């Protein structure tokens, strides 16, 4: 009897062997000794299999890193780094499939459907980190920008995915370096900086605009 796992495994084997999706569910089902009905019991299309697999990579990564004894002691930055390192370590065992999926996507700014599930899971994870970081004062809360922090982290994930599939270094050490530099730069931007102090000072002056007259610094 077909299961989610058996269909996923058979599908990965097919696309990596044949270089693309089966021409029809009927052909795929027949090749794997199942009925179309069994296939559709779990998936509505081949793209749905790919979406489920990518979402699963993120869910498994988050589940595993949260079991670490030191997880609760991590800063938001360290939790983000933990996700990235663990996610790409997990992907190593499915690298050929990941490369296949990424390279077949059209070059567009829109998120491909097969990555929508992983994006949702990842952004929910990032939202939790950002809330924790703001509450602990690790991150700066900026009007109009705070709700974009998760978008910046998603851009980092997409960038590093594309970097990783072209990384020929031993043990993908260049990808590890890209993760470290990318996440650290991103979180540096999230943290309070001198420019924040300048904005705060500007707001103070705007709110207390009459203070210069009181101190005798008018235009007279």
SULPE-V618910 format. One record per residue. N is the residue number from 1. RES is the residue in one letter. SS is DSSP state (h for helix, s for strand, l for the rest). NEAR is the number of other ideal C-beta (glycine too) atoms within 10 Angstrom. Layout:
n=N res=RES ss=SS near=NEAR
n=N res=RES ss=SS near=NEAR
This chain:
n=1 res=X ss=l near=6
n=2 res=X ss=l near=17
n=3 res=X ss=l near=12
n=4 res=X ss=h near=13
n=5 res=X ss=h near=9
n=6 res=X ss=h near=14
n=7 res=X ss=h near=21
n=8 res=X ss=h near=18
n=9 res=X ss=h near=12
n=10 res=X ss=h near=20
n=11 res=X ss=h near=22
n=12 res=X ss=h near=17
n=13 res=X ss=h near=13
n=14 res=X ss=h near=18
n=15 res=X ss=h near=20
n=16 res=X ss=h near=14
n=17 res=X ss=h near=8
n=18 res=X ss=h near=10
n=19 res=X ss=l near=9
n=20 res=X ss=l near=12
n=21 res=X ss=l near=17
n=22 res=X ss=l near=18
n=23 res=X ss=l near=9
n=24 res=X ss=l near=11
n=25 res=X ss=h near=17
n=26 res=X ss=h near=12
n=27 res=X ss=h near=11
n=28 res=X ss=h near=20
n=29 res=X ss=h near=20
n=30 res=X ss=h near=13
n=31 res=X ss=h near=12
n=32 res=X ss=l near=18
n=33 res=X ss=l near=9
n=34 res=X ss=l near=19
n=35 res=X ss=l near=13
n=36 res=X ss=h near=13
n=37 res=X ss=h near=9
n=38 res=X ss=h near=16
n=39 res=X ss=h near=22
n=40 res=X ss=h near=13
n=41 res=X ss=h near=14
n=42 res=X ss=h near=16
n=43 res=X ss=l near=18
n=44 res=X ss=l near=10
n=45 res=X ss=l near=13
n=46 res=X ss=h near=19
n=47 res=X ss=h near=13
n=48 res=X ss=h near=15
n=49 res=X ss=h near=23
n=50 res=X ss=h near=25
n=51 res=X ss=h near=20
n=52 res=X ss=h near=18
n=53 res=X ss=h near=19
n=54 res=X ss=h near=24
n=55 res=X ss=h near=19
n=56 res=X ss=h near=16
n=57 res=X ss=h near=18
n=58 res=X ss=h near=22
n=59 res=X ss=h near=15
n=60 res=X ss=h near=13
n=61 res=X ss=h near=24
n=62 res=X ss=h near=19
n=63 res=X ss=h near=9
n=64 res=X ss=h near=15
n=65 res=X ss=h near=17
n=66 res=X ss=l near=13
n=67 res=X ss=l near=7
n=68 res=X ss=l near=13
n=69 res=X ss=l near=6
n=70 res=X ss=l near=8
n=71 res=X ss=h near=12
n=72 res=X ss=h near=8
n=73 res=X ss=h near=8
n=74 res=X ss=l near=16
n=75 res=X ss=l near=15
n=76 res=X ss=h near=23
n=77 res=X ss=h near=19
n=78 res=X ss=h near=16
n=79 res=X ss=h near=22
n=80 res=X ss=h near=26
n=81 res=X ss=h near=18
n=82 res=X ss=h near=19
n=83 res=X ss=h near=24
n=84 res=X ss=h near=22
n=85 res=X ss=h near=17
n=86 res=X ss=h near=16
n=87 res=X ss=h near=23
n=88 res=X ss=h near=24
n=89 res=X ss=h near=13
n=90 res=X ss=h near=15
n=91 res=X ss=h near=20
n=92 res=X ss=h near=12
n=93 res=X ss=h near=9
n=94 res=X ss=h near=16
n=95 res=X ss=h near=13
n=96 res=X ss=h near=11
n=97 res=X ss=h near=19
n=98 res=X ss=h near=19
n=99 res=X ss=h near=16
n=100 res=X ss=h near=18
n=101 res=X ss=h near=20
n=102 res=X ss=h near=18
n=103 res=X ss=h near=10
n=104 res=X ss=l near=14
n=105 res=X ss=l near=13
n=106 res=X ss=l near=6
n=107 res=X ss=l near=4
n=108 res=X ss=l near=7
n=109 res=X ss=l near=4
n=110 res=X ss=l near=6
n=111 res=X ss=l near=14
n=112 res=X ss=l near=17
n=113 res=X ss=h near=13
n=114 res=X ss=h near=21
n=115 res=X ss=h near=22
n=116 res=X ss=h near=13
n=117 res=X ss=h near=20
n=118 res=X ss=h near=24
n=119 res=X ss=h near=18
n=120 res=X ss=h near=13
n=121 res=X ss=h near=18
n=122 res=X ss=h near=22
n=123 res=X ss=h near=17
n=124 res=X ss=h near=12
n=125 res=X ss=h near=21
n=126 res=X ss=h near=22
n=127 res=X ss=h near=14
n=128 res=X ss=h near=14
n=129 res=X ss=h near=24
n=130 res=X ss=h near=22
n=131 res=X ss=h near=14
n=132 res=X ss=h near=15
n=133 res=X ss=h near=22
n=134 res=X ss=h near=17
n=135 res=X ss=h near=11
n=136 res=X ss=l near=10
n=137 res=X ss=l near=10
n=138 res=X ss=l near=18
n=139 res=X ss=l near=23
n=140 res=X ss=l near=17
n=141 res=X ss=l near=16
n=142 res=X ss=l near=16
n=143 res=X ss=l near=7
n=144 res=X ss=l near=6
n=145 res=X ss=l near=12
n=146 res=X ss=h near=15
n=147 res=X ss=h near=11
n=148 res=X ss=h near=10
n=149 res=X ss=h near=25
n=150 res=X ss=h near=19
n=151 res=X ss=h near=11
n=152 res=X ss=h near=14
n=153 res=X ss=h near=25
n=154 res=X ss=h near=17
n=155 res=X ss=h near=12
n=156 res=X ss=h near=19
n=157 res=X ss=h near=24
n=158 res=X ss=h near=14
n=159 res=X ss=h near=12
n=160 res=X ss=h near=20
n=161 res=X ss=h near=19
n=162 res=X ss=h near=13
n=163 res=X ss=h near=17
n=164 res=X ss=h near=22
n=165 res=X ss=h near=16
n=166 res=X ss=l near=11
n=167 res=X ss=l near=18
n=168 res=X ss=l near=6
n=169 res=X ss=l near=10
n=170 res=X ss=h near=7
n=171 res=X ss=h near=9
n=172 res=X ss=h near=19
n=173 res=X ss=h near=10
n=174 res=X ss=h near=15
n=175 res=X ss=h near=22
n=176 res=X ss=h near=18
n=177 res=X ss=h near=13
n=178 res=X ss=h near=19
n=179 res=X ss=h near=23
n=180 res=X ss=h near=13
n=181 res=X ss=h near=10
n=182 res=X ss=h near=20
n=183 res=X ss=h near=21
n=184 res=X ss=h near=13
n=185 res=X ss=h near=10
n=186 res=X ss=h near=16
n=187 res=X ss=h near=22
n=188 res=X ss=h near=10
n=189 res=X ss=h near=13
n=190 res=X ss=h near=24
n=191 res=X ss=l near=14
n=192 res=X ss=l near=14
n=193 res=X ss=l near=12
n=194 res=X ss=h near=7
n=195 res=X ss=h near=10
n=196 res=X ss=h near=13
n=197 res=X ss=h near=10
n=198 res=X ss=h near=10
n=199 res=X ss=h near=13
n=200 res=X ss=h near=11
n=201 res=X ss=h near=10
n=202 res=X ss=h near=10
n=203 res=X ss=h near=10
n=204 res=X ss=h near=11
n=205 res=X ss=h near=11
n=206 res=X ss=h near=8
n=207 res=X ss=h near=9
n=208 res=X ss=l near=10
n=209 res=X ss=l near=9
n=210 res=X ss=l near=8
n=211 res=X ss=h near=11
n=212 res=X ss=h near=12
n=213 res=X ss=h near=11
n=214 res=X ss=h near=9
n=215 res=X ss=l near=8
n=216 res=X ss=l near=7
n=217 res=X ss=l near=9
n=218 res=X ss=l near=8
n=219 res=X ss=l near=5
n=220 res=X ss=l near=5
